[in-house]
Amino acid sequence: CHVFCLCVFLNVDISLLRFISAELTRGYFLEHNEAKYTERRERVYTCLRIPKELEKLMFFGIFSCLDAFLYVFTLLPLRVFLAMFRFITLPCYGLRDRRLLQPAQVCDVLKGVILVICYFMMHYVDYSMMYHLIRGQSVIKLYIIYNMLEVADRLLSSFGQDILDALYWTATEPKERKRAHIGVIPHFFMAVLYVFAHAIFIMVQATTLNVAFNSHNKSLLTIMMSNNFVEIKGSVFKKFEKNNLFQMSNSDIKERFTNYVLLLIVCLRNMEQFSWNPDHLWVLFPDVCMVVASEIVVDIVKHAFITKFNDITADVYSEYRASLAFDLVSSRQKNAYTDYSDSVSRRMGFIPLPLAVLLIRVVTSSIKVQGVLAYVCVVLFYCGLMSLKVLNSIVLLGKSCQYVKEAKMEEKLFNPVLTATPGKPAGKQQSMFKSTQGISTDENGSTSVTSQPVHQKENTPSLLVTSNSDQFLTTPDGEEKDISQDSSELKHRSSKKDLLEIDRFTICGNRID
């Protein structure tokens, strides 16, 4: 009836065959809306590139976490030994300096003491009793407990590095009176309490995962893996900026590495229960692969749709990787202000001390060392870990120099962008760094180990555009799509500076509009 009325109104011949013929032969021209279809095609290409670019970032980030984690077992004991040797033998050579120990040595001794104290405190926690207590709970209750533990882990990670940094600075800051050193004691006890509490939470999380592996119907394991897919719903429909996505990427790197260590702990506990029978390892292998595969798939889907909905290109992951590489290269300079392991903790929220305490506790309780041959094996195992740490550090440093050079960020190694600290003028902060036209030198005039050639650019002032501290945490408005190509390129370049200013991932303080 509607077609008939329309034909009468337009004074057109009514013919069913003519209408069907028009429908079958009707054409249209896609080139009339070329920009729209080109944009849609680019979105498809971006989604197809996301898995490769994301896994490159994950691969580099996971090995960065591994480097910081191995540092606790390999170099930290040696550095503590050297610091204590210096402390003991210093009176024999005379006190030439006001400091008994250098600031880095003080931080190493504090880390070692916290590690030892928390290790002995963990002996009062019965892992077997905790396992049977958790196993007696219902599936739904365990699912809720596991979610609560994940939230607690993120909260403790976000606040834990602040506690440790406060301890390090309180112990190493210049003090005029000896009575001021008493302030280290409450900070130290607070740090010990934090590391012990965080290790307990990770132990309960590993125990819950172990119960899921050993359950007969595997329902708990399925529910726990489905929790990863719920994460997609809570992320992809939010508005993201590049810096927010960088924080999420760092969180995913930390989460994936922590899951790998938890799976290692679960395998060690299960192998101990079955008297280290290698056949049982193949029973656990499918479940381990299922957990790892679900984590990878969820990360790929989540990042693919976030980049699609927020018009972010896949090249942004190479910028993230260059920012992580910049941290590693800058920590190797003469004027470095932090150790690389602490830099990883601030950037990704990965704090290796609680995880190291738990792993040492599980290994020492699962493996009994008796006899000379067993101690020889322990020494050989330590030498293997040391070799792995050195090899990993060398490869990471080489790759980091390559990524920094490709991103053309060498000048920032020698002209660091400093943010003004409340109560201190910027001039005092800039005096900490000595740079002469791209060549970093120390007091003796020797060149830094990681010196790279500096490429001068025509638009150097545009790269050093200053911004407020919260500028990189806000999401731009929708009207910015109409700006010109030159201004968008400038904004794309200045985002690299913003990425370097992001200090630490905090899931609670992550501002996503």
Disulfide bonds with the S-S distance in Angstrom:
none
